[in-house]
Amino acid sequence: MRSVSAICAAAAAFSLAALPVRAEISTEAARASVAPFYKSLNAEFAPESADLIRQATTPEWVSCRGNTDCNTRDQVIAGVGARLKSVPDLKWEIKEIAVSGNQVTVRGEATGTPAGEFMGAPHSGKSFKLMSIDIHTLEGGKMVRSYHVEDWIGAVRQLTAK
């Protein structure tokens, strides 16, 4: 029995040793890597938005709003451009960053006032504030995959509140 346990322990240790090790990056390095992307989400930098996204991401980067519902970098660039036009004062801030290996989790906050109808909400002149949670995988200091969740329903609720 002891030899079976020893063999299992050795096999487990060998298996773990074979896994690729992802070096932990510092919070400062993580922030520097993702900051251009968040800057691109701000209306103030709309003319530079596409270049900022390219700066922060690899050409193969995908941004996923679900487990399998992902957009390419070019699709994201187009979507961000459209969002910045529909919310001309959009501001997106990094509020908190957590790092685990080569994954960076960002808690963000977006504020803005839509210029017209927004996600089915009629134009009201009201503003919204929402929280976002993003998980970015970095390789070589650039984002290769991102998962994101934003409270857009909460934003619409704020825009339509009586």
Solvent accessible surface area in square Angstrom, and as a share of the most:
residue,aa,sasa,rsa
1,M,191,0.85
2,R,211,0.77
3,S,72,0.47
4,V,86,0.49
5,S,64,0.41
6,A,63,0.49
7,I,118,0.60
8,C,79,0.47
9,A,63,0.49
10,A,62,0.48
11,A,55,0.43
12,A,54,0.42
13,A,62,0.48
14,F,155,0.65
15,S,65,0.42
16,L,123,0.61
17,A,82,0.64
18,A,75,0.58
19,L,105,0.52
20,P,105,0.66
21,V,140,0.81
22,R,130,0.47
23,A,78,0.61
24,E,113,0.51
25,I,49,0.25
26,S,58,0.37
27,T,62,0.36
28,E,129,0.58
29,A,47,0.37
30,A,0,0.00
31,R,103,0.38
32,A,70,0.54
33,S,17,0.11
34,V,0,0.00
35,A,39,0.30
36,P,15,0.10
37,F,19,0.08
38,Y,6,0.02
39,K,77,0.33
40,S,0,0.00
41,L,17,0.08
42,N,17,0.09
43,A,22,0.17
44,E,138,0.62
45,F,48,0.20
46,A,42,0.32
47,P,127,0.80
48,E,80,0.36
49,S,8,0.05
50,A,30,0.23
51,D,94,0.49
52,L,16,0.08
53,I,0,0.00
54,R,102,0.37
55,Q,105,0.47
56,A,2,0.01
57,T,2,0.01
58,T,23,0.14
59,P,95,0.60
60,E,131,0.59
61,W,1,0.00
62,V,32,0.19
63,S,7,0.05
64,C,0,0.00
65,R,137,0.50
66,G,29,0.28
67,N,135,0.69
68,T,130,0.75
69,D,69,0.36
70,C,42,0.25
71,N,34,0.18
72,T,68,0.40
73,R,36,0.13
74,D,101,0.53
75,Q,96,0.43
76,V,21,0.12
77,I,29,0.15
78,A,69,0.54
79,G,41,0.39
80,V,16,0.09
81,G,27,0.26
82,A,61,0.47
83,R,69,0.25
84,L,10,0.05
85,K,166,0.70
86,S,39,0.25
87,V,0,0.00
88,P,75,0.47
89,D,77,0.40
90,L,5,0.02
91,K,108,0.46
92,W,21,0.07
93,E,65,0.29
94,I,34,0.17
95,K,86,0.36
96,E,92,0.41
97,I,20,0.10
98,A,57,0.44
99,V,29,0.17
100,S,80,0.52
101,G,16,0.16
102,N,20,0.10
103,Q,78,0.35
104,V,0,0.00
105,T,48,0.28
106,V,0,0.00
107,R,91,0.33
108,G,1,0.01
109,E,42,0.19
110,A,0,0.00
111,T,40,0.23
112,G,4,0.04
113,T,36,0.21
114,P,6,0.04
115,A,64,0.49
116,G,27,0.26
117,E,125,0.56
118,F,9,0.04
119,M,90,0.40
120,G,59,0.57
121,A,3,0.02
122,P,94,0.59
123,H,105,0.47
124,S,59,0.38
125,G,47,0.45
126,K,78,0.33
127,S,65,0.42
128,F,5,0.02
129,K,114,0.48
130,L,7,0.04
131,M,104,0.46
132,S,1,0.00
133,I,63,0.32
134,D,7,0.04
135,I,67,0.34
136,H,2,0.01
137,T,26,0.15
138,L,6,0.03
139,E,82,0.37
140,G,86,0.83
141,G,43,0.41
142,K,76,0.32
143,M,0,0.00
144,V,34,0.19
145,R,92,0.34
146,S,2,0.01
147,Y,78,0.30
148,H,41,0.18
149,V,106,0.61
150,E,39,0.18
151,D,73,0.38
152,W,37,0.13
153,I,121,0.61
154,G,6,0.06
155,A,0,0.00
156,V,32,0.19
157,R,158,0.58
158,Q,70,0.31
159,L,6,0.03
160,T,63,0.37
161,A,52,0.41
162,K,237,1.00
